[in-house]
Amino acid sequence: MDDLVIRGGAVIDGSGAPGRVADVVVTDGRIVAIDSGQTRQGRRIIDATGQVVAPGFIDIHTHSDFTLPLNPRAESKIRQGVTTEVLGNCGFSAAPALPGRVEVLRDYLAASAPWLEFRETTFADYLHTFPATSVNTVMQVGHNTLRLLAMGMEDRSPRPDELSLMQHLLEEALEAGALGLSSGLFTAPGIFAKTEELIALGRVLQRYGAGYASHIRDEANRVFEAVREAIAIGEACGIHVQIAHLKLSGTDNWGGAARLLAEIDAARQRGVQVDVDQYPYTAGSNPLRNLLPTWVQEGSMEIMLQRLSQPTVRSRIRKDLAVHGLNNFGRIPSWDAVRIAISPHQPEYAGRTIGDIARDRACDPLDAVCDYIIADRGHTRILITSMAEEDVQEILRTP
């Protein structure tokens, strides 16, 4: 008699074949048969009538490297059927961390994970010390992390020695078992990187058969250019490209999903290995500081905070936003579309919108944003509603 029979569910096996009603038979912890005859008996029988029986899901875009150390049981993922998570996305990874650069890394990542303790480590040591979890984990190394270690928050191309260090650290991570490289070109310091820098790192990936996953440079007014850049990197290096959470933000760009998907399909027809993922809702999450123009974010956190305290800087930001909209998000209906999610130093404002806070303080919304960033030392996270439901659905139903 078998150990377990999951009886009468709609089996979807992940191969692309149509689902079918069948029994899944398990013995000694392994699936030994998928039987449509309902003849097998087991010590335990689970009636799955009306349910879907499938392999564990792979969540290919997560930031759980920052939360799994807090809760290795990961019940929220297991209960959704997720059994494998890909970590280290959007250019963020907690490793490697070189001597003398740990504080820079901590300052940069504190908005995403203020609870994490950063320490000097190689990527290999980080993998060995990462806690055992209920889900399988696959790690990527972040381009932003490599750039911070090599050259801080500088708005320039790397010198040869700095690029060589990034390539060396990437190679070490791949040797240790990293799946590939992720980039976050929407925020500093990744936003300062030219395409040539990413191609140089892509050459390393090609030698290892590794892939490149990108939160592309823009998801609003320049989203078409940003998608083309990601495709160009994959094409130049002969590597797989994963475009993360594909979207069109900003009211000026709504309705463009079909044209954007056509560009991606054309690249596939040329032989470029490019795939996309998305999340099925119209809001996104980011540090509040990422809404501001790129030039505001250059330099250390202290420099940025000092910059934001100056009335002349705020006036320049206001003019930039009037012309271009929010950095990476384009134009939004109003500041009520931006909601505080996490605020380490002003938790009483969590859940309130920037528009609401500005009205409460009787001030301009941009002044409220700048004051908030300064008070929270850049560590505020927001939810921003910036997409059209029609575009979300168009991307979702496209293979």
C-alpha positions as CSV (number, residue, x, y, z in Angstrom):
1,M,0.0,0.0,0.0
2,D,1.3,3.5,-0.9
3,D,1.9,6.1,1.8
4,L,-0.4,8.8,0.3
5,V,-2.9,9.2,-2.5
6,I,-4.1,12.7,-3.5
7,R,-7.3,11.7,-5.2
8,G,-9.4,13.3,-7.9
9,G,-7.7,16.7,-8.3
10,A,-7.1,18.5,-11.5
11,V,-3.4,17.7,-12.1
12,I,-1.4,20.5,-13.8
13,D,2.1,19.3,-14.0
14,G,4.0,22.4,-15.3
15,S,4.9,20.8,-18.6
16,G,2.4,22.8,-20.6
17,A,0.1,19.9,-21.1
18,P,-3.6,20.4,-20.4
19,G,-4.8,19.6,-16.8
20,R,-6.4,16.3,-16.2
21,V,-8.3,14.7,-13.3
22,A,-6.0,12.0,-11.7
23,D,-4.7,10.6,-8.5
24,V,-1.2,11.5,-7.4
25,V,0.5,8.6,-5.5
26,V,3.3,9.2,-3.1
27,T,5.6,6.6,-1.4
28,D,8.7,7.3,0.7
29,G,8.3,11.1,0.1
30,R,8.4,10.7,-3.7
31,I,5.7,10.8,-6.4
32,V,5.6,7.3,-7.8
33,A,2.5,7.5,-10.1
34,I,0.0,9.8,-11.6
35,D,-3.0,7.5,-12.1
36,S,-6.3,8.3,-13.7
37,G,-7.9,4.9,-12.8
38,Q,-8.6,5.7,-9.1
39,T,-7.4,2.2,-8.2
40,R,-4.5,2.9,-5.9
41,Q,-4.9,2.8,-2.1
42,G,-2.9,4.6,0.4
43,R,-2.4,4.8,4.2
44,R,-3.6,8.3,3.9
45,I,-6.0,9.6,1.2
46,I,-6.6,13.3,0.5
47,D,-9.8,14.1,-1.4
48,A,-8.8,16.8,-3.9
49,T,-12.0,16.9,-5.9
50,G,-12.5,20.4,-7.3
51,Q,-8.9,21.4,-6.4
52,V,-5.8,21.9,-8.4
53,V,-2.8,19.6,-7.7
54,A,0.4,21.1,-9.0
55,P,4.2,21.1,-8.3
56,G,5.3,23.8,-5.9
57,F,5.4,27.2,-7.5
58,I,8.7,29.1,-8.1
59,D,8.4,32.8,-7.2
60,I,11.0,34.2,-9.5
61,H,10.9,37.8,-8.2
62,T,11.1,38.3,-4.4
63,H,13.0,40.3,-1.8
64,S,12.7,37.6,0.8
65,D,16.4,37.6,1.5
66,F,15.5,40.5,3.7
67,T,12.6,38.8,5.5
68,L,13.5,35.1,5.7
69,P,16.1,35.8,8.4
70,L,13.2,37.2,10.5
71,N,10.8,34.3,9.8
72,P,12.4,31.3,8.2
73,R,9.1,29.4,8.2
74,A,7.7,31.7,5.5
75,E,4.1,30.6,6.1
76,S,2.8,33.4,3.8
77,K,4.6,31.8,0.9
78,I,4.0,28.1,1.8
79,R,0.3,28.7,2.1
80,Q,0.3,30.1,-1.5
81,G,1.9,27.0,-2.8
82,V,5.4,28.6,-3.2
83,T,8.2,26.2,-2.5
84,T,11.1,28.0,-4.2
85,E,12.0,31.7,-4.1
86,V,14.5,33.6,-6.2
87,L,16.2,36.3,-4.1
88,G,18.6,39.2,-4.7
89,N,16.4,41.1,-7.2
90,C,16.3,44.7,-8.3
91,G,20.1,45.1,-7.9
92,F,19.9,44.5,-4.1
93,S,21.8,41.8,-2.3
94,A,23.2,41.7,1.2
95,A,26.4,40.2,0.0
96,P,29.2,40.5,-0.8
97,A,30.3,43.2,1.7
98,L,33.9,44.3,1.7
99,P,36.0,45.6,4.6
100,G,35.3,49.3,5.1
101,R,32.2,49.3,2.9
102,V,29.7,47.6,5.3
103,E,28.3,50.9,6.5
104,V,27.7,52.1,3.0
105,L,25.8,49.0,2.2
106,R,23.8,49.3,5.5
107,D,22.9,52.9,4.8
108,Y,21.7,52.0,1.3
109,L,19.6,49.0,2.2
110,A,18.1,50.3,5.4
111,A,15.0,51.5,3.7
112,S,14.3,48.0,2.6
113,A,15.4,46.1,5.6
114,P,16.2,48.3,8.7
115,W,16.2,45.2,10.9
116,L,19.1,43.4,9.1
117,E,22.5,43.3,10.6
118,F,25.1,43.7,7.8
119,R,28.6,42.4,8.3
120,E,31.8,41.9,6.2
121,T,31.3,38.7,4.2
122,T,32.0,37.0,0.9
123,F,29.1,35.8,-1.2
124,A,30.0,32.2,-0.4
125,D,30.1,32.8,3.3
126,Y,26.7,34.6,3.0
127,L,25.2,31.5,1.4
128,H,26.6,29.2,4.1
129,T,25.3,31.3,6.9
130,F,21.8,32.1,5.4
131,P,19.2,30.4,7.7
132,A,17.6,27.2,6.8
133,T,14.0,28.0,5.6
134,S,10.8,26.2,4.7
135,V,11.2,27.2,1.1
136,N,14.1,26.5,-1.3
137,T,16.1,29.7,-2.0
138,V,18.0,30.7,-5.1
139,M,20.3,33.7,-4.8
140,Q,21.3,36.4,-7.3
141,V,24.0,39.0,-6.7
142,G,22.9,42.7,-7.0
143,H,24.6,45.1,-9.4
144,N,23.9,48.0,-7.1
145,T,25.7,46.2,-4.3
146,L,28.7,45.6,-6.5
147,R,28.8,49.2,-7.7
148,L,28.5,50.5,-4.1
149,L,31.4,48.3,-3.1
150,A,33.5,49.4,-6.1
151,M,32.8,53.2,-6.3
152,G,30.0,54.2,-3.9
153,M,27.3,56.5,-5.1
154,E,29.4,58.2,-7.8
155,D,27.5,59.5,-10.9
156,R,30.1,58.4,-13.5
157,S,31.4,55.4,-15.4
158,P,33.7,53.1,-13.4
159,R,37.5,53.3,-13.8
160,P,39.1,50.1,-15.2
161,D,40.1,49.0,-11.7
162,E,36.6,49.6,-10.4
163,L,35.0,47.6,-13.2
164,S,37.6,44.9,-12.7
165,L,36.6,44.7,-9.0
166,M,32.9,44.4,-9.9
167,Q,33.7,41.6,-12.5
168,H,35.8,39.8,-9.9
169,L,33.1,40.0,-7.2
170,L,30.5,38.8,-9.7
171,E,32.7,35.9,-10.7
172,E,33.2,34.9,-7.1
173,A,29.5,35.0,-6.5
174,L,28.8,32.8,-9.6
175,E,31.5,30.4,-8.5
176,A,29.8,30.2,-5.1
177,G,26.4,29.3,-6.7
178,A,24.7,32.6,-7.5
179,L,22.0,32.2,-10.2
180,G,23.0,35.4,-12.0
181,L,23.1,39.2,-11.8
182,S,20.2,41.5,-11.0
183,S,20.1,45.2,-11.7
184,G,18.0,48.1,-10.4
185,L,18.6,50.8,-12.9
186,F,15.7,52.9,-11.6
187,T,17.6,54.1,-8.5
188,A,21.1,55.2,-7.4
189,P,23.7,53.9,-7.8
190,G,22.5,51.6,-10.6
191,I,20.9,54.6,-12.4
192,F,24.3,56.0,-13.0
193,A,25.6,52.9,-14.9
194,K,25.8,53.1,-18.7
195,T,24.8,50.2,-20.9
196,E,28.4,49.4,-21.6
197,E,29.1,48.7,-17.9
198,L,26.3,46.2,-17.8
199,I,27.5,44.5,-21.0
200,A,30.9,44.2,-19.5
201,L,29.4,42.3,-16.5
202,G,27.1,40.4,-18.9
203,R,30.3,38.9,-20.5
204,V,31.1,37.3,-17.2
205,L,27.6,35.9,-16.9
206,Q,27.9,34.4,-20.4
207,R,31.0,32.4,-19.4
208,Y,29.0,30.8,-16.6
209,G,25.7,30.3,-18.5
210,A,24.1,32.7,-16.0
211,G,21.3,35.1,-16.5
212,Y,20.5,38.8,-16.1
213,A,17.4,40.0,-14.3
214,S,16.6,43.7,-14.5
215,H,14.4,46.3,-12.8
216,I,14.8,48.3,-16.0
217,R,15.9,51.9,-16.1
218,D,12.4,53.4,-16.5
219,E,8.9,52.1,-16.2
220,A,7.1,55.3,-17.2
221,N,8.0,57.9,-19.9
222,R,11.1,56.0,-21.2
223,V,9.8,52.5,-20.7
224,F,10.3,51.6,-24.4
225,E,13.9,52.7,-24.3
226,A,14.5,50.8,-21.0
227,V,13.1,47.6,-22.5
228,R,15.3,48.0,-25.6
229,E,18.3,48.5,-23.3
230,A,17.7,45.2,-21.4
231,I,17.2,43.4,-24.7
232,A,20.4,44.9,-26.1
233,I,22.4,43.6,-23.1
234,G,21.1,40.1,-23.6
235,E,21.7,40.2,-27.3
236,A,25.2,41.6,-27.0
237,C,26.2,38.9,-24.4
238,G,24.1,36.0,-25.6
239,I,22.5,35.6,-22.2
240,H,19.0,35.2,-20.9
241,V,17.2,38.4,-19.8
242,Q,14.4,38.6,-17.3
243,I,12.6,41.9,-17.3
244,A,11.2,42.3,-13.8
245,H,7.6,43.4,-13.1
246,L,6.9,44.8,-16.5
247,K,4.5,47.8,-16.3
248,L,3.7,51.2,-17.8
249,S,3.5,53.8,-15.0
250,G,2.2,57.3,-15.4
251,T,-1.1,58.5,-17.0
252,D,0.8,59.6,-20.1
253,N,1.8,56.0,-20.8
254,W,-1.4,54.1,-20.1
255,G,-2.7,52.0,-23.0
256,G,0.8,51.1,-24.4
257,A,1.1,47.5,-23.2
258,A,0.3,45.9,-26.5
259,R,3.0,47.9,-28.3
260,L,5.5,47.2,-25.6
261,L,4.8,43.4,-25.7
262,A,5.2,43.5,-29.5
263,E,8.8,44.9,-29.1
264,I,9.6,42.0,-26.8
265,D,8.1,39.5,-29.1
266,A,10.2,40.9,-32.0
267,A,13.3,40.4,-30.0
268,R,12.3,36.8,-29.3
269,Q,11.9,36.3,-33.1
270,R,15.5,37.5,-33.5
271,G,16.6,34.8,-31.1
272,V,17.1,36.9,-27.9
273,Q,16.3,35.0,-24.8
274,V,14.0,37.5,-23.0
275,D,11.1,36.9,-20.6
276,V,9.1,39.1,-18.4
277,D,7.2,38.9,-15.1
278,Q,4.6,41.1,-13.5
279,Y,2.5,41.6,-10.4
280,P,-1.3,41.7,-11.0
281,Y,-2.2,45.0,-9.5
282,T,-1.9,48.7,-10.3
283,A,0.4,49.9,-7.4
284,G,4.1,49.5,-6.7
285,S,6.4,50.0,-3.7
286,N,9.6,52.0,-3.5
287,P,11.6,54.1,-1.1
288,L,10.1,57.6,-1.1
289,R,13.4,59.1,-2.2
290,N,13.2,57.3,-5.5
291,L,10.4,59.6,-6.7
292,L,12.9,62.5,-6.9
293,P,15.1,63.3,-9.9
294,T,18.3,61.3,-10.3
295,W,20.6,64.3,-9.6
296,V,19.1,64.6,-6.1
297,Q,20.2,61.1,-5.2
298,E,23.9,61.4,-6.1
299,G,26.4,61.0,-3.3
300,S,26.0,59.7,0.2
301,M,22.8,59.7,2.2
302,E,24.1,62.7,4.2
303,I,24.7,64.7,1.1
304,M,21.3,64.0,-0.3
305,L,19.6,65.0,3.0
306,Q,21.6,68.2,3.1
307,R,20.6,68.9,-0.5
308,L,16.9,68.4,0.3
309,S,16.9,71.0,3.1
310,Q,17.8,73.8,0.7
311,P,14.9,75.9,-0.7
312,T,16.7,76.4,-4.1
313,V,17.0,72.6,-4.5
314,R,13.3,72.1,-3.8
315,S,12.5,74.8,-6.3
316,R,14.6,73.0,-8.9
317,I,12.9,69.6,-8.1
318,R,9.5,71.2,-8.4
319,K,10.3,72.4,-11.9
320,D,11.7,69.0,-12.9
321,L,8.6,67.3,-11.7
322,A,6.3,69.7,-13.5
323,V,8.1,68.8,-16.8
324,H,8.9,65.1,-16.4
325,G,6.6,63.8,-13.6
326,L,8.0,61.6,-10.8
327,N,11.2,59.7,-11.4
328,N,10.4,56.3,-12.8
329,F,6.7,56.8,-12.3
330,G,5.7,59.6,-14.6
331,R,2.6,61.7,-13.9
332,I,0.2,60.6,-11.3
333,P,-3.4,61.8,-10.8
334,S,-2.5,63.5,-7.5
335,W,-0.3,63.1,-4.5
336,D,-3.1,61.1,-2.9
337,A,-1.8,58.2,-5.1
338,V,1.3,58.1,-2.9
339,R,0.8,56.4,0.4
340,I,3.3,55.9,3.3
341,A,3.9,52.2,3.9
342,I,6.9,52.1,6.3
343,S,8.2,55.0,8.3
344,P,10.8,54.1,10.9
345,H,10.8,57.5,12.6
346,Q,7.3,58.7,12.0
347,P,5.1,55.5,12.2
348,E,2.0,57.5,13.0
349,Y,1.9,58.5,9.3
350,A,1.9,54.9,8.0
351,G,-1.2,54.4,5.8
352,R,-1.7,58.1,5.0
353,T,-1.2,59.7,1.6
354,I,1.3,62.5,0.8
355,G,-1.6,64.7,-0.2
356,D,-3.3,64.1,3.1
357,I,-0.1,64.8,5.1
358,A,0.5,68.0,3.1
359,R,-3.1,69.2,3.8
360,D,-2.6,68.4,7.5
361,R,0.6,70.4,7.6
362,A,-0.8,73.2,5.3
363,C,2.3,72.9,3.1
364,D,3.1,72.1,-0.5
365,P,3.2,68.3,-1.1
366,L,6.8,68.4,-2.3
367,D,7.9,70.1,0.9
368,A,6.1,67.4,2.8
369,V,8.0,64.8,0.8
370,C,11.4,66.4,1.4
371,D,10.7,67.0,5.1
372,Y,9.6,63.4,5.4
373,I,12.7,62.0,3.7
374,I,14.9,64.1,6.0
375,A,13.1,63.1,9.2
376,D,13.3,59.4,8.2
377,R,16.8,59.7,6.9
378,G,15.8,58.4,3.5
379,H,14.3,55.2,4.9
380,T,10.6,55.8,4.2
381,R,8.8,53.3,1.9
382,I,5.7,54.1,-0.1
383,L,2.9,52.5,-2.1
384,I,2.2,54.4,-5.3
385,T,-0.8,53.7,-7.6
386,S,0.5,54.6,-11.0
387,M,-0.8,51.9,-13.5
388,A,-3.9,51.2,-15.6
389,E,-5.8,48.1,-15.0
390,E,-6.2,47.5,-18.7
391,D,-2.4,47.4,-19.2
392,V,-2.0,45.0,-16.2
393,Q,-4.6,42.7,-17.8
394,E,-3.0,42.9,-21.3
395,I,0.4,41.8,-19.9
396,L,-1.1,39.1,-17.7
397,R,-2.9,37.3,-20.6
398,T,0.2,37.4,-22.9
399,P,2.4,34.3,-22.8
